[in-house]
Amino acid sequence: MTTVRDWTLRRRVVTLLTVVAVLLLGLAAGEVALAAKNRSHIDAILNKTGPLRVQAQELLNALLDQETAVRGYAVSGNPADLAPYDAGRKREQDLVASMQRLVGDYPELREEIRVVEQRAEVWRQTVAVPVVTTTDQNGTTAGQALITDEAREQFDEVRGAVDHLQEVIFEARQRSAEDVQRTSNLLVVLLIVAVGVVIIAGTLMLVSLDKMVIRPLTGLADQVREVAEGDYQHGIAGSGPPEFVRLAEDVDAMRRKIAKDLAEVREARERIEWVNSQLQKQAEELTRSNRDLEQFAYVASHDLQEPLRKVASFCQLLQRRYSGQLDERADQYIAFAVDGAQRMQRLINDLLAFSRIGRLTTGFTEVDMNKVMGDVAGQTEAARQYADAELTWDELPVIRGEEPLLTNLLANLVSNSIKFRRPDVPAKVHISARLVGDEWEISCHDNGIGIEPEFADKIFVIFQRLHAKDAYPGTGIGLAIVKKIVEYHGGRVWVDTDTEEGTAIRFTLPALPEDVESAAAAPDEPADEPATGEAGTGDDKKAGTGTPAQAGGRVDETDATDGPERAPEGGRTGDMRETVG
């Protein structure tokens, strides 16, 4: 047979809570019943006896109006003086009907109302109607003769019946008020009892928790603390409910396991520390190696410039001095040498530019992208004149970044769009921006040759070329530089392959907090119309609309350093158009 000592903590707590819940539920049921009675008594005061008192007074006023009207008609003989009499009778009937609806729980009031009606009807039949009839037939003198002391006594009886009705109504109201007070007192008593039950139950709960939970746990915690301080041989014993005893046994088993594995852990820690020291040495060596490689690449690229310049210079001298004096094949060989030296110089310059991104930094500042586009327009002016290209852009935002890198980024994209134009179709390049979340999404859209979707990811790989160098010159580093600049500024770049014509290269840059806040504060306001302006030379055309360009893609391997001398044949010089949207 189990005793209370063998009960689990759950069983003890559930038993105590069940007893408290039963007591509280009983008290709550009693309070609900008393509250219902109290509400009915209050309803009787507010919605029955109160209105009955008011209506009884109005009934007396209606009867007084009738009596006054009859006396006035007997004096004046004017039929207009009987209007209050008729109105009083109508008001009396309405009031009696309303009071009859309210006295359902008060039979004594129903009887009193009946007595008032009987006496009022007797007064009308014995006094009011004869006075009105006599006055109509025999004149006011005869009518006044009927208003005697006996007639007044009869109306006084009516008035007395109404007064008695009011006394009975007041007594009923007093009884209801006493009932309200009695039930309210009982409710207060029940609430005090409920509070006492809660206090007693809380006290018992605190005492029980201290005895059954806090003390056993405190003792167990003290023993665990001794083990945690390093005494792994200290045995742990539990007390209290069965759960805590089993918990102490499990903790002691864990202590024994920890003590058993401690030697292995210490040995493993020594091995790990040795491995970490080796890794740290390798990391330091790798850092030095990377720094040496960067320095080597930088110095080597500069050292390569001198022999390349000599090769290119002397090949160009051979080309200018002996052009036409040697055979055709010799001229071709010289041209190959000049072209190879120039391409090697461009490749080294592009590699240098690629390696400098993120390494040689001037720090982020607020950059007006409209000013950057003005610089880009100046840098690409010769290429646009050569290709009869049109460059337009919408109103662009202000972002945080490095202005030289952002200029290089947009110059690469614009030059790329001009290079990969369609034959016999004037090139058009449009730059636009829109706020997407907390980023600016900037698009470079052109009407060029486009790109197949399967090549959209390859064009950002360094040295990746999808055309022969004779078809489209370049080093294949341009878009790799674009990607590295965008990622250095915390954005991403991609080719939108859903465009119907040409190519749309999109990239994101983090927006300034004030731009995000202003956009969130006015989400339904229409976008500002882009301001139009003119720059460059030639007949300017308005091209900006303030909306993002349609997406697209294009095979790309150009860089911003390609000049008009490397543009494909078929372009023409002049008629360069440039518009600020």
C-alpha positions as CSV (number, residue, x, y, z in Angstrom):
1,M,0.0,0.0,0.0
2,T,1.4,3.3,-1.1
3,T,1.7,6.2,1.3
4,V,1.7,10.0,0.6
5,R,5.4,9.9,0.9
6,D,5.5,7.6,-2.1
7,W,3.4,9.9,-4.2
8,T,5.0,11.6,-7.2
9,L,5.3,15.3,-7.3
10,R,2.8,15.4,-10.2
11,R,0.2,13.5,-8.1
12,R,0.7,15.7,-5.1
13,V,0.4,18.9,-7.0
14,V,-2.6,17.6,-9.0
15,T,-4.4,16.6,-5.8
16,L,-3.9,19.9,-4.1
17,L,-5.0,21.8,-7.3
18,T,-8.1,19.6,-7.6
19,V,-9.2,20.3,-4.1
20,V,-8.7,24.1,-4.6
21,A,-10.5,23.9,-7.9
22,V,-13.5,22.2,-6.5
23,L,-13.8,24.8,-3.7
24,L,-13.4,27.6,-6.1
25,L,-15.9,26.1,-8.6
26,G,-18.5,25.7,-5.7
27,L,-17.9,29.3,-4.7
28,A,-18.1,30.5,-8.3
29,A,-21.5,28.6,-8.8
30,G,-22.9,30.3,-5.7
31,E,-21.7,33.7,-6.8
32,V,-23.2,33.2,-10.2
33,A,-26.6,32.3,-8.7
34,L,-26.5,35.3,-6.3
35,A,-25.4,37.5,-9.2
36,A,-28.4,36.4,-11.2
37,K,-30.7,37.2,-8.3
38,N,-29.0,40.5,-7.7
39,R,-29.4,41.4,-11.4
40,S,-33.1,40.5,-11.3
41,H,-33.6,42.7,-8.2
42,I,-31.8,45.6,-9.8
43,D,-33.8,45.1,-13.0
44,A,-37.0,45.3,-10.9
45,I,-35.8,48.6,-9.4
46,L,-34.6,50.2,-12.7
47,N,-37.0,48.8,-15.2
48,K,-40.2,48.1,-13.2
49,T,-40.7,50.0,-9.9
50,G,-38.9,53.1,-11.1
51,P,-40.9,53.5,-14.3
52,L,-44.1,52.6,-12.3
53,R,-43.6,55.5,-9.9
54,V,-43.1,57.9,-12.8
55,Q,-46.1,56.6,-14.7
56,A,-48.3,56.8,-11.5
57,Q,-47.4,60.4,-11.2
58,E,-48.2,61.0,-14.9
59,L,-51.5,59.1,-14.3
60,L,-52.4,61.6,-11.5
61,N,-51.5,64.5,-13.8
62,A,-53.7,63.1,-16.6
63,L,-56.7,62.8,-14.1
64,L,-56.0,66.3,-12.9
65,D,-56.1,67.5,-16.5
66,Q,-59.5,65.9,-17.0
67,E,-60.9,67.5,-13.8
68,T,-59.5,70.9,-14.6
69,A,-60.9,70.7,-18.2
70,V,-64.4,69.8,-16.9
71,R,-64.4,72.7,-14.4
72,G,-63.1,75.1,-17.1
73,Y,-65.8,74.0,-19.6
74,A,-68.5,74.5,-17.0
75,V,-67.3,78.1,-16.5
76,S,-66.7,79.1,-20.2
77,G,-68.9,76.8,-22.2
78,N,-66.1,76.8,-24.8
79,P,-65.7,73.4,-26.5
80,A,-62.0,74.1,-26.9
81,D,-61.7,73.8,-23.1
82,L,-62.6,70.1,-23.3
83,A,-59.5,69.3,-25.4
84,P,-57.4,68.6,-22.2
85,Y,-60.2,66.3,-21.0
86,D,-60.0,64.1,-24.1
87,A,-56.2,64.2,-24.2
88,G,-56.1,63.3,-20.5
89,R,-58.4,60.3,-21.1
90,K,-56.2,59.1,-23.9
91,R,-53.0,59.6,-21.8
92,E,-54.7,57.7,-18.9
93,Q,-55.5,54.7,-21.1
94,D,-51.9,54.6,-22.4
95,L,-50.4,54.8,-19.0
96,V,-52.7,52.2,-17.5
97,A,-51.8,49.8,-20.4
98,S,-48.1,50.5,-19.9
99,M,-48.3,49.9,-16.1
100,Q,-50.2,46.7,-16.6
101,R,-47.2,45.3,-18.6
102,L,-44.8,46.2,-15.8
103,V,-46.7,44.7,-12.8
104,G,-46.5,41.0,-13.8
105,D,-44.5,40.2,-10.6
106,Y,-46.6,42.5,-8.4
107,P,-50.3,41.3,-8.1
108,E,-51.0,43.9,-5.4
109,L,-50.0,46.7,-7.8
110,R,-52.4,45.2,-10.4
111,E,-55.2,45.4,-7.9
112,E,-54.4,49.0,-7.0
113,I,-54.3,50.1,-10.6
114,R,-57.8,48.5,-11.0
115,V,-59.1,50.4,-8.0
116,V,-57.8,53.7,-9.5
117,E,-59.5,53.0,-12.8
118,Q,-62.8,52.1,-11.1
119,R,-62.8,55.3,-9.1
120,A,-61.8,57.4,-12.1
121,E,-64.6,55.9,-14.1
122,V,-67.1,56.5,-11.3
123,W,-66.0,60.1,-11.2
124,R,-66.4,60.5,-14.9
125,Q,-69.9,58.9,-14.9
126,T,-71.2,60.8,-11.9
127,V,-69.5,64.1,-12.3
128,A,-67.6,64.8,-15.6
129,V,-70.2,63.5,-18.1
130,P,-73.2,65.1,-16.4
131,V,-71.4,68.5,-16.1
132,V,-70.5,68.4,-19.8
133,T,-74.0,67.3,-20.9
134,T,-75.8,69.9,-18.7
135,T,-73.5,72.7,-19.9
136,D,-74.1,71.8,-23.5
137,Q,-77.9,71.7,-23.0
138,N,-78.7,74.3,-20.3
139,G,-75.6,76.6,-20.2
140,T,-72.8,77.3,-17.9
141,T,-74.9,78.2,-14.9
142,A,-76.5,74.8,-14.8
143,G,-73.2,73.1,-15.4
144,Q,-71.5,75.0,-12.5
145,A,-74.4,74.0,-10.2
146,L,-73.4,70.3,-10.6
147,I,-69.8,71.0,-9.3
148,T,-70.5,70.6,-5.7
149,D,-68.6,69.5,-2.6
150,E,-69.7,66.0,-3.2
151,A,-68.2,66.1,-6.7
152,R,-65.0,67.3,-5.3
153,E,-64.9,64.5,-2.7
154,Q,-65.4,62.0,-5.4
155,F,-62.3,63.3,-7.3
156,D,-60.4,63.4,-4.0
157,E,-61.2,59.6,-3.7
158,V,-59.6,59.2,-7.1
159,R,-56.6,61.2,-6.0
160,G,-56.4,59.1,-2.8
161,A,-56.4,55.9,-4.9
162,V,-53.5,57.2,-6.9
163,D,-51.6,58.2,-3.8
164,H,-52.2,54.7,-2.3
165,L,-50.9,53.2,-5.6
166,Q,-47.8,55.2,-5.3
167,E,-47.2,54.1,-1.7
168,V,-47.6,50.4,-2.8
169,I,-45.1,51.0,-5.6
170,F,-42.7,52.6,-3.2
171,E,-43.0,49.7,-0.8
172,A,-42.3,47.2,-3.7
173,R,-39.3,49.3,-4.7
174,Q,-38.0,49.3,-1.1
175,R,-38.3,45.5,-0.9
176,S,-36.3,45.2,-4.2
177,A,-33.7,47.5,-2.8
178,E,-33.4,45.4,0.3
179,D,-33.1,42.3,-1.8
180,V,-30.3,44.0,-3.8
181,Q,-28.4,44.9,-0.6
182,R,-28.8,41.4,0.8
183,T,-27.6,39.6,-2.3
184,S,-24.7,42.1,-2.7
185,N,-23.6,41.4,0.9
186,L,-23.7,37.7,0.2
187,L,-21.6,38.2,-3.0
188,V,-19.0,40.1,-0.9
189,V,-19.0,37.3,1.6
190,L,-18.5,34.7,-1.1
191,L,-15.7,36.8,-2.7
192,I,-14.0,37.1,0.7
193,V,-14.3,33.3,1.2
194,A,-12.8,32.8,-2.3
195,V,-9.9,35.1,-1.5
196,G,-9.3,33.1,1.7
197,V,-9.4,29.9,-0.2
198,V,-6.8,31.2,-2.7
199,I,-4.6,32.6,0.1
200,I,-4.7,29.3,2.0
201,A,-4.1,27.3,-1.1
202,G,-1.3,29.5,-2.1
203,T,0.3,29.2,1.3
204,L,0.0,25.5,1.2
205,M,1.4,25.4,-2.3
206,L,4.4,27.5,-1.2
207,V,5.1,25.4,1.8
208,S,4.7,22.2,-0.2
209,L,6.9,23.5,-3.0
210,D,9.6,24.5,-0.5
211,K,9.4,21.0,1.2
212,M,9.0,18.9,-2.0
213,V,10.9,20.9,-4.6
214,I,13.1,23.7,-3.4
215,R,14.9,21.9,-0.6
216,P,15.6,18.7,-2.6
217,L,16.7,20.7,-5.6
218,T,18.9,23.0,-3.5
219,G,20.6,19.9,-2.0
220,L,21.0,18.3,-5.4
221,A,22.4,21.6,-6.8
222,D,24.9,21.9,-4.0
223,Q,26.2,18.4,-4.7
224,V,26.3,19.0,-8.5
225,R,28.2,22.3,-7.8
226,E,30.9,20.4,-5.9
227,V,31.3,18.0,-8.8
228,A,31.4,20.9,-11.2
229,E,34.2,22.5,-9.2
230,G,36.4,19.4,-9.9
231,D,35.5,16.8,-7.3
232,Y,34.4,14.2,-9.7
233,Q,34.6,11.5,-7.0
234,H,31.9,13.0,-4.9
235,G,28.8,10.8,-4.9
236,I,25.4,12.4,-5.5
237,A,22.3,11.3,-3.5
238,G,18.8,12.6,-3.9
239,S,15.8,13.2,-1.6
240,G,12.2,14.2,-1.8
241,P,9.7,12.9,-4.4
242,P,10.6,9.8,-6.5
243,E,11.3,12.0,-9.5
244,F,14.1,13.8,-7.7
245,V,15.5,10.6,-6.4
246,R,15.7,9.2,-10.0
247,L,17.1,12.5,-11.2
248,A,19.9,12.3,-8.6
249,E,20.7,8.8,-9.7
250,D,20.8,9.9,-13.4
251,V,23.1,12.8,-12.5
252,D,25.4,10.5,-10.5
253,A,25.5,8.1,-13.4
254,M,26.5,11.1,-15.6
255,R,29.2,12.1,-13.1
256,R,30.7,8.6,-13.2
257,K,30.6,8.7,-17.0
258,I,32.3,12.1,-17.0
259,A,35.0,11.0,-14.6
260,K,35.6,7.9,-16.8
261,D,35.9,10.0,-19.9
262,L,37.9,12.8,-18.4
263,A,41.3,11.4,-19.2
264,E,40.3,10.8,-22.8
265,V,38.9,14.4,-23.0
266,R,42.2,15.9,-21.7
267,E,44.2,13.9,-24.1
268,A,41.9,14.9,-27.0
269,R,42.2,18.5,-25.9
270,E,45.9,18.4,-26.1
271,R,45.7,17.0,-29.6
272,I,43.2,19.7,-30.6
273,E,45.4,22.4,-29.2
274,W,48.4,21.1,-31.2
275,V,46.2,20.9,-34.4
276,N,44.9,24.5,-33.8
277,S,48.5,25.8,-33.4
278,Q,49.4,24.1,-36.7
279,L,46.3,25.6,-38.4
280,Q,47.1,29.1,-37.0
281,K,50.6,28.8,-38.4
282,Q,49.3,27.7,-41.8
283,A,46.8,30.5,-41.8
284,E,49.5,33.1,-41.1
285,E,51.6,31.5,-43.8
286,L,48.7,31.6,-46.2
287,T,48.1,35.3,-45.4
288,R,51.7,36.1,-46.1
289,S,51.6,34.0,-49.3
290,N,48.5,35.9,-50.5
291,R,50.1,39.2,-49.7
292,D,53.3,38.2,-51.5
293,L,51.3,36.9,-54.5
294,E,49.3,40.2,-54.7
295,Q,52.6,42.1,-54.6
296,F,54.2,39.8,-57.1
297,A,51.2,40.2,-59.5
298,Y,51.3,43.9,-59.1
299,V,55.0,44.2,-59.7
300,A,55.1,41.6,-62.4
301,S,52.3,43.3,-64.3
302,H,54.2,46.7,-64.1
303,D,57.5,45.0,-65.1
304,L,55.7,43.4,-68.1
305,Q,54.6,46.8,-69.3
306,E,58.1,47.9,-70.3
307,P,59.0,45.0,-72.6
308,L,55.5,45.0,-74.1
309,R,55.8,48.7,-74.8
310,K,59.1,48.1,-76.5
311,V,57.7,45.3,-78.6
312,A,54.7,47.3,-79.5
313,S,56.7,50.4,-80.2
314,F,59.3,48.8,-82.4
315,C,56.6,46.7,-84.2
316,Q,54.7,49.9,-85.0
317,L,58.0,51.5,-86.2
318,L,58.5,48.5,-88.5
319,Q,54.9,48.8,-89.7
320,R,55.2,52.6,-90.4
321,R,58.7,52.4,-91.9
322,Y,58.6,49.3,-94.0
323,S,54.9,49.2,-94.8
324,G,54.6,48.5,-98.6
325,Q,58.3,47.8,-98.9
326,L,58.1,44.2,-97.8
327,D,55.9,41.5,-99.2
328,E,52.3,41.1,-98.1
329,R,53.0,38.2,-95.8
330,A,55.7,40.3,-93.9
331,D,53.2,43.1,-93.4
332,Q,50.7,40.6,-92.1
333,Y,53.3,39.2,-89.6
334,I,54.1,42.7,-88.4
335,A,50.3,43.5,-88.0
336,F,49.9,40.3,-86.0
337,A,52.8,41.2,-83.7
338,V,51.4,44.8,-83.1
339,D,47.9,43.4,-82.4
340,G,49.3,40.8,-80.0
341,A,51.3,43.3,-78.1
342,Q,48.4,45.7,-77.8
343,R,46.0,43.0,-76.7
344,M,48.6,41.9,-74.1
345,Q,48.8,45.5,-72.8
346,R,45.0,45.7,-72.5
347,L,44.9,42.3,-70.8
348,I,47.5,43.3,-68.2
349,N,45.7,46.7,-67.6
350,D,42.4,44.9,-67.1
351,L,44.0,42.4,-64.7
352,L,45.5,45.2,-62.8
353,A,42.1,46.9,-62.6
354,F,40.5,43.6,-61.5
355,S,43.0,43.0,-58.8
356,R,42.7,46.6,-57.4
357,I,39.0,46.3,-56.7
358,G,38.4,46.1,-53.0
359,R,42.2,46.2,-52.3
360,L,43.0,49.9,-53.0
361,T,40.0,51.7,-51.5
362,T,39.3,55.3,-51.0
363,G,36.3,54.7,-48.6
364,F,32.6,54.9,-49.2
365,T,30.9,58.2,-49.6
366,E,27.5,59.4,-50.9
367,V,27.7,59.2,-54.7
368,D,25.2,60.9,-57.0
369,M,24.7,58.4,-59.8
370,N,23.5,61.2,-62.1
371,K,26.9,62.8,-61.8
372,V,28.5,59.4,-62.4
373,M,26.4,59.0,-65.6
374,G,27.7,62.4,-66.8
375,D,31.3,61.1,-66.3
376,V,30.4,57.9,-68.1
377,A,28.9,59.9,-71.0
378,G,32.1,61.8,-71.4
379,Q,34.2,58.6,-71.3
380,T,32.2,56.9,-73.9
381,E,31.6,59.9,-76.1
382,A,34.1,58.8,-78.8
383,A,32.7,55.3,-79.0
384,R,29.1,56.6,-79.2
385,Q,30.0,59.0,-82.0
386,Y,31.7,56.2,-83.9
387,A,28.8,53.9,-83.6
388,D,26.0,56.6,-83.8
389,A,24.8,55.4,-80.4
390,E,22.2,57.0,-78.2
391,L,22.7,57.0,-74.3
392,T,19.7,58.0,-72.1
393,W,19.1,57.6,-68.4
394,D,16.3,58.3,-65.9
395,E,16.7,60.2,-62.6
396,L,19.2,58.1,-60.6
397,P,19.6,57.8,-56.8
398,V,22.3,58.8,-54.4
399,I,24.0,55.8,-52.8
400,R,27.0,55.0,-50.7
401,G,30.0,53.7,-52.5
402,E,33.3,54.5,-54.3
403,E,32.7,56.9,-57.1
404,P,35.6,55.7,-59.3
405,L,34.5,52.1,-59.1
406,L,30.8,53.0,-59.8
407,T,32.0,55.0,-62.8
408,N,34.0,52.1,-64.1
409,L,31.0,49.8,-63.5
410,L,28.6,51.9,-65.6
411,A,31.2,52.6,-68.2
412,N,31.8,48.9,-68.8
413,L,28.1,48.3,-69.2
414,V,27.6,51.2,-71.6
415,S,30.6,50.3,-73.7
416,N,29.5,46.7,-73.7
417,S,26.1,47.7,-75.0
418,I,27.6,49.9,-77.7
419,K,30.0,47.1,-78.8
420,F,27.4,44.4,-79.1
421,R,25.0,46.4,-81.3
422,R,23.1,45.0,-84.3
423,P,24.4,45.8,-87.7
424,D,22.8,48.7,-89.5
425,V,20.6,49.5,-86.3
426,P,21.6,52.6,-84.3
427,A,22.5,51.5,-80.8
428,K,20.3,52.7,-77.9
429,V,21.3,52.3,-74.3
430,H,19.0,53.3,-71.4
431,I,19.9,53.4,-67.7
432,S,17.1,53.3,-65.1
433,A,16.6,52.6,-61.4
434,R,13.8,51.6,-59.1
435,L,13.6,51.0,-55.3
436,V,13.0,47.3,-54.4
437,G,12.8,46.8,-50.6
438,D,16.0,48.3,-49.2
439,E,18.0,48.1,-52.5
440,W,18.2,50.1,-55.6
441,E,17.8,48.0,-58.7
442,I,19.6,49.6,-61.6
443,S,19.1,48.4,-65.2
444,C,21.2,48.9,-68.3
445,H,19.0,48.1,-71.3
446,D,20.0,48.1,-75.0
447,N,18.7,47.1,-78.3
448,G,21.7,45.0,-79.2
449,I,22.2,41.4,-80.4
450,G,21.0,39.9,-77.1
451,I,22.1,36.7,-75.4
452,E,20.7,33.2,-75.1
453,P,19.4,32.2,-71.7
454,E,21.9,29.3,-71.4
455,F,24.8,31.8,-71.5
456,A,23.4,34.3,-69.0
457,D,25.6,33.0,-66.1
458,K,28.8,32.5,-68.1
459,I,29.3,36.1,-69.2
460,F,30.4,37.2,-65.7
461,V,33.2,34.6,-65.6
462,I,36.7,36.1,-66.1
463,F,38.2,35.5,-69.6
464,Q,34.8,33.9,-70.7
465,R,34.3,34.8,-74.4
466,L,31.3,33.7,-76.5
467,H,32.6,35.2,-79.7
468,A,35.9,35.2,-81.6
469,K,38.2,38.1,-80.8
470,D,38.1,39.0,-84.5
471,A,34.2,39.5,-84.4
472,Y,34.1,41.4,-81.1
473,P,37.4,42.6,-79.6
474,G,38.1,42.7,-75.9
475,T,39.8,40.8,-73.1
476,G,36.7,39.1,-71.6
477,I,37.3,40.8,-68.2
478,G,34.7,43.6,-68.5
479,L,31.7,41.9,-66.9
480,A,33.9,40.1,-64.4
481,I,35.0,43.6,-63.2
482,V,31.3,44.6,-63.2
483,K,30.4,41.6,-61.0
484,K,33.3,42.2,-58.6
485,I,32.5,45.9,-58.2
486,V,28.8,45.2,-57.5
487,E,29.6,42.5,-55.0
488,Y,32.2,44.8,-53.3
489,H,29.3,47.3,-52.8
490,G,27.1,44.6,-51.3
491,G,24.9,43.9,-54.3
492,R,24.3,41.3,-57.0
493,V,24.2,41.4,-60.8
494,W,22.4,39.2,-63.3
495,V,21.1,39.2,-66.9
496,D,17.3,39.4,-67.3
497,T,16.5,36.8,-69.9
498,D,12.8,37.7,-70.3
499,T,13.5,40.8,-72.5
500,E,12.0,40.7,-76.0
501,E,14.7,42.8,-77.6
502,G,18.3,43.4,-76.8
503,T,19.8,42.8,-73.4
504,A,19.0,44.1,-69.9
505,I,21.7,43.7,-67.3
506,R,20.4,44.5,-63.8
507,F,22.3,45.0,-60.6
508,T,21.4,46.0,-57.0
509,L,23.1,48.5,-54.6
510,P,22.1,49.1,-51.0
511,A,19.7,52.2,-50.6
512,L,20.2,55.0,-48.1
513,P,18.0,54.6,-45.0
514,E,16.3,57.9,-45.7
515,D,15.3,56.7,-49.2
516,V,13.8,53.5,-47.7
517,E,12.0,55.5,-45.0
518,S,10.5,58.0,-47.5
519,A,9.3,55.2,-49.7
520,A,7.7,53.4,-46.8
521,A,6.1,56.6,-45.5
522,A,4.4,57.4,-48.9
523,P,3.7,54.0,-50.6
524,D,0.7,55.2,-52.6
525,E,2.1,58.4,-53.9
526,P,2.8,58.5,-57.7
527,A,6.4,58.5,-58.8
528,D,7.8,61.9,-59.6
529,E,8.0,62.7,-63.2
530,P,11.7,62.5,-64.3
531,A,13.3,65.8,-65.1
532,T,14.5,66.2,-68.6
533,G,17.7,67.8,-69.7
534,E,20.2,67.8,-72.4
535,A,23.9,66.9,-72.5
536,G,26.5,66.0,-75.1
537,T,26.3,67.2,-78.7
538,G,24.0,66.7,-81.7
539,D,20.2,66.7,-81.8
540,D,19.1,65.5,-78.4
541,K,16.0,63.3,-78.0
542,K,14.0,62.7,-74.9
543,A,14.2,59.0,-74.0
544,G,13.7,58.7,-70.3
545,T,10.3,57.8,-68.9
546,G,11.1,57.1,-65.3
547,T,10.2,53.3,-65.6
548,P,12.7,50.5,-65.6
549,A,13.9,49.3,-68.9
550,Q,12.7,46.0,-70.3
551,A,14.9,43.0,-69.3
552,G,17.2,41.3,-71.8
553,G,20.6,39.8,-72.3
554,R,23.7,39.7,-74.5
555,V,26.9,37.9,-75.1
556,D,29.5,40.1,-73.4
557,E,33.2,40.2,-73.1
558,T,34.1,43.9,-73.4
559,D,35.7,46.4,-71.1
560,A,35.5,50.1,-70.8
561,T,39.0,50.7,-72.4
562,D,37.9,49.5,-75.9
563,G,38.0,52.6,-78.1
564,P,36.4,53.4,-81.4
565,E,39.4,52.0,-83.3
566,R,38.3,48.5,-82.1
567,A,34.6,48.9,-83.0
568,P,33.2,46.6,-85.7
569,E,33.1,48.1,-89.1
570,G,29.8,49.4,-90.3
571,G,29.4,52.2,-87.7
572,R,29.6,55.8,-88.6
573,T,30.9,58.9,-86.8
574,G,28.7,61.8,-85.8
575,D,25.0,62.2,-84.8
576,M,25.8,61.2,-81.2
577,R,22.7,61.6,-79.1
578,E,22.6,61.8,-75.3
579,T,19.6,62.5,-73.1
580,V,19.2,62.8,-69.4
581,G,15.8,61.3,-68.5
